[in-house]
Amino acid sequence: MTPASGALVTVVIPTAGRPRLAVRAVESALAQTVHDLEVMVVLDGPDRATATAIGAIDDPRLRQLQRPRRGGPGAARNSGVRAASTRWIAFLDDDDLWIPDKLALQLAAAEASGLAHPIVSGKVRVSDGPGATRVWPRRLPRAREPLGDYLLVRRSLFWGEGLVHTSTLLAERELFDELPFREDIVRHEDMDWLLRAVRMPGAGVVFPPVEEPIATWSAEHDRPRTSRTGDWRDSLSWARGARPLISRRAYASFALTTIAAHAARERSAEGLWRLPWEAFRHGRPAPLDLLLFAGIWVIPEPLRARMGRRHG
């Protein structure tokens, strides 16, 4: 297909087997106040139901790209980038939504940033159950704070302090051409990309100067998603490979909190002893990390989730 003439932004929506959600995400993208865009739905493998549902939407800015086989979110995003011809690329997961001004706010923030390669994010409204919503991140990166510390170091009892969500990412195609998403890892391909991208000269993460969230993230724990494939060992394998990109403090905190949460959910006895060993051997854990690690294993996940929702 020929790209939408004069388009400024390509919205890449990877999807697999979720036609109803994909249609909702597409409609969210097409409703943007920035009209000069193309919306590219990347079908990650054969998916007749989703192809039919998307094909029923009558808008010349909408395109479909069919991958021959399932490759995961990183491969699907890379396929969308390669097929795009616009200056800017934005990503939207098929179960998330944007506010109408999302792209307009981000393009203005990119222009105002003064960076050669701005990576624009924003706050998200987290929906993880009926009537349960919060706004993340609760704070923005501090001046000169390493991105790895911002994303991986826990400084509070509850999740959501630091976040750069994939459905808020907007950056120039040049950056994605230079640094595609890795397709050889099962988890954390989005965070891996961010940690590598900010090392490029002139690159940095910026947020629009607004308090309201620009997207809604559907984070229900019982909803199947590609980001939950693999197990905690895949997360540990990624973290080991990412050690040159992050501080020892970030490595320890990630092992004792994020990876530990996966291991506890999988009821892995190996994770109970191996992750503290990793944290002390290769990282620099803080007392809060150890406290959170203990709480993850002792307090049932549903109770921890309820406590988090009350905290906001």
C-alpha positions in Angstrom: 0.0 0.0 0.0 1.0 3.6 -0.5 1.5 5.6 2.7 -1.0 8.4 3.4 0.2 11.4 1.4 1.9 14.1 3.5 1.6 12.1 6.7 3.8 13.4 9.6 3.4 10.5 12.1 3.0 6.8 11.6 1.2 5.1 14.5 2.3 1.4 14.8 -0.2 -0.9 16.5 1.1 -4.5 16.9 -1.7 -7.0 17.4 -2.4 -10.7 17.5 -5.7 -12.4 17.9 -7.6 -9.6 19.6 -9.8 -8.0 16.9 -12.2 -6.1 19.3 -9.3 -4.5 21.2 -7.4 -3.7 18.0 -10.4 -1.9 16.5 -10.7 0.2 19.7 -7.0 1.1 19.6 -7.3 2.0 15.9 -10.3 4.3 16.5 -8.4 6.0 19.3 -5.4 6.7 17.0 -7.7 7.9 14.1 -9.4 10.3 16.5 -6.2 12.4 17.0 -6.4 16.1 16.5 -3.2 15.7 14.4 -4.8 14.5 11.2 -1.8 14.1 9.0 -0.9 10.6 10.2 -1.1 7.0 9.0 -2.2 4.2 11.3 -0.4 0.9 10.6 -1.8 -2.2 12.2 0.9 -4.9 12.2 -0.8 -8.4 12.3 1.8 -10.5 14.1 1.2 -13.7 12.3 -1.9 -15.0 10.4 -5.0 -13.5 11.9 -8.1 -13.5 9.6 -10.5 -12.2 12.3 -8.4 -9.1 13.1 -7.7 -8.4 9.4 -11.4 -8.5 8.7 -12.3 -6.3 11.6 -9.7 -3.7 10.8 -10.6 -3.9 7.1 -14.1 -2.8 7.9 -12.9 0.6 9.1 -13.3 3.1 6.3 -10.4 5.6 6.6 -7.7 6.1 3.9 -5.1 6.7 6.7 -5.4 3.1 7.9 -3.0 0.4 6.7 -2.5 -3.3 7.5 0.7 -5.2 7.5 0.6 -9.0 7.7 3.6 -10.8 9.1 4.0 -14.3 7.9 4.6 -15.7 11.4 4.4 -14.7 15.0 7.6 -12.8 16.1 6.6 -11.0 19.3 6.1 -7.2 20.0 9.7 -6.2 19.1 9.6 -7.9 15.7 6.1 -6.5 15.0 7.2 -2.9 15.9 10.3 -3.2 13.7 8.1 -4.3 10.8 5.9 -1.3 11.2 8.8 1.1 11.4 10.4 -0.4 8.2 7.1 0.0 6.3 6.6 3.6 7.5 7.8 6.6 5.5 7.0 9.4 8.0 9.4 11.4 10.1 7.8 10.5 13.4 6.9 7.1 14.8 4.5 6.5 17.7 3.5 3.1 19.2 0.2 2.1 20.6 -0.4 -1.4 22.1 -3.7 -2.9 20.9 -5.3 -2.9 24.4 -4.4 0.7 25.2 -6.0 4.1 24.3 -5.0 7.7 23.6 -6.6 11.0 24.4 -7.3 13.0 21.2 -4.5 15.5 21.9 -1.8 13.0 22.6 0.2 13.4 19.5 -0.3 17.2 19.4 1.0 17.6 22.9 4.0 15.3 22.2 5.0 17.0 19.0 5.0 20.3 20.8 7.1 18.9 23.6 9.6 17.5 21.1 9.9 20.8 19.4 10.4 22.6 22.7 12.9 20.1 24.0 15.9 21.4 22.0 17.2 17.8 21.7 18.5 16.4 18.4 16.7 13.1 19.2 13.8 13.7 21.6 12.0 10.6 22.9 8.7 11.8 24.1 6.6 10.0 26.7 3.8 11.0 29.0 1.6 10.0 31.9 -0.8 7.1 31.6 -4.0 6.3 33.4 -3.6 2.7 34.6 -6.7 0.6 34.5 -6.3 -2.7 36.3 -9.8 -3.7 37.2 -13.4 -2.5 37.4 -13.3 1.1 38.7 -9.6 0.8 39.6 -7.5 3.6 38.0 -4.3 5.4 38.9 -2.0 7.8 37.2 1.6 6.7 36.5 4.4 7.8 36.7 3.9 9.5 40.0 7.0 11.5 39.3 9.1 12.5 36.3 12.9 11.9 36.0 15.1 14.3 38.0 17.7 16.4 36.4 20.7 14.2 35.4 19.0 11.1 36.9 20.1 8.0 34.8 17.2 6.6 33.0 18.0 3.1 34.3 17.7 4.4 37.9 14.5 6.2 37.1 12.9 3.0 35.6 14.4 0.3 37.7 15.1 1.6 41.2 12.2 1.3 43.7 12.1 4.3 46.1 8.6 3.7 47.4 6.5 0.8 48.6 4.2 0.7 45.5 4.7 0.4 41.8 4.3 3.3 39.4 6.8 5.9 40.6 8.9 5.8 37.4 7.5 4.7 34.0 8.0 5.2 30.3 5.2 3.2 28.8 5.5 1.9 25.2 2.1 3.3 24.3 3.3 6.8 25.0 6.5 6.5 22.9 7.0 9.0 20.1 10.4 9.5 18.4 11.8 10.2 15.0 12.1 7.2 12.7 15.8 7.9 12.3 16.3 6.7 15.9 14.4 3.5 15.4 16.2 2.8 12.1 19.5 3.2 14.0 18.4 1.2 17.0 15.6 -1.3 16.2 13.9 -3.3 18.9 15.7 -6.5 19.8 13.8 -9.6 18.5 15.9 -12.1 20.4 14.5 -11.4 23.9 11.2 -12.6 25.4 10.7 -9.8 27.9 11.6 -6.1 28.3 12.3 -5.3 24.7 10.8 -1.8 25.2 12.9 -1.0 28.2 16.0 -2.4 26.5 15.4 -0.1 23.6 15.0 2.9 25.8 18.2 2.2 27.8 20.2 1.9 24.5 18.5 4.9 22.8 19.3 7.4 25.5 23.0 6.7 25.0 22.8 8.1 21.5 24.3 11.6 21.3 21.5 14.2 21.5 18.9 11.7 22.7 16.8 12.1 25.9 13.4 11.4 27.3 11.0 14.3 27.7 7.4 14.6 29.0 4.7 17.1 27.8 4.2 19.8 30.5 0.7 18.6 31.4 -0.5 16.8 34.5 -3.2 14.8 32.9 -2.5 11.4 31.4 -2.2 11.2 27.6 -3.1 7.5 27.4 -4.9 4.7 29.2 -3.0 1.5 29.9 -5.1 -1.6 30.4 -3.0 -3.5 32.9 -5.5 -6.2 34.1 -3.4 -9.2 35.4 -5.8 -11.8 34.0 -5.6 -10.5 30.4 -3.2 -12.5 28.1 -0.5 -10.4 26.6 2.8 -11.0 24.8 4.7 -9.1 27.5 3.9 -11.9 29.9 5.3 -14.7 27.9 8.4 -16.5 29.2 9.3 -16.7 32.9 11.3 -14.9 35.5 14.5 -16.5 34.2 14.0 -14.6 30.9 13.8 -11.4 32.9 17.0 -12.3 34.8 18.8 -13.2 31.5 17.8 -9.8 30.1 19.0 -8.0 33.2 22.3 -9.7 33.1 22.8 -8.6 29.5 21.8 -5.1 30.4 24.2 -4.6 33.2 26.6 -2.4 31.2 23.6 0.0 30.6 22.5 0.3 34.3 23.9 0.9 37.7 24.6 -1.7 40.3 21.8 -0.1 42.4 19.3 -0.5 39.5 20.3 -4.1 38.9 19.8 -5.1 42.5 16.4 -3.3 42.8 15.1 -4.8 39.5 16.1 -8.3 40.6 14.6 -8.0 44.1 11.3 -6.4 43.0 10.3 -6.7 39.3 11.9 -10.1 38.7 11.0 -11.3 42.2 7.3 -10.5 41.5 7.4 -12.8 38.4 9.2 -15.5 40.4 6.7 -15.3 43.3 3.8 -15.4 40.8 5.3 -18.6 39.3 5.9 -19.9 42.9 9.6 -20.6 42.0 11.6 -21.8 45.0 14.7 -21.2 43.0 13.9 -17.5 42.6 13.6 -17.2 46.4 17.3 -17.8 46.9 18.8 -17.0 43.5 17.6 -13.4 43.2 19.1 -12.2 46.5 22.3 -13.9 45.5 22.2 -12.1 42.2 21.5 -8.8 43.8 24.4 -9.0 46.3 26.9 -10.5 43.8 26.3 -8.1 40.9 24.4 -5.2 42.4 24.0 -2.9 45.4 20.7 -3.6 47.1 19.2 -1.0 49.5 17.2 -1.9 52.6 14.0 -1.0 50.8 14.7 -3.6 48.1 15.1 -6.3 50.7 11.9 -5.2 52.5 10.0 -5.3 49.2 11.5 -8.7 48.3 10.2 -10.1 51.6 6.8 -8.6 51.1 6.5 -10.0 47.6 6.9 -13.5 48.9 4.9 -13.2 52.1 2.0 -11.0 51.1 -0.4 -12.6 48.5 -0.5 -10.8 45.2 -4.2 -9.9 45.3 -3.7 -8.2 48.7 -0.6 -6.4 47.4 -2.7 -5.2 44.4 -5.5 -3.9 46.6 -3.0 -2.0 48.8 -1.5 -0.5 45.7 -4.8 0.7 44.4 -5.6 2.4 47.7 -2.2 4.1 47.6 -2.9 5.3 44.0 
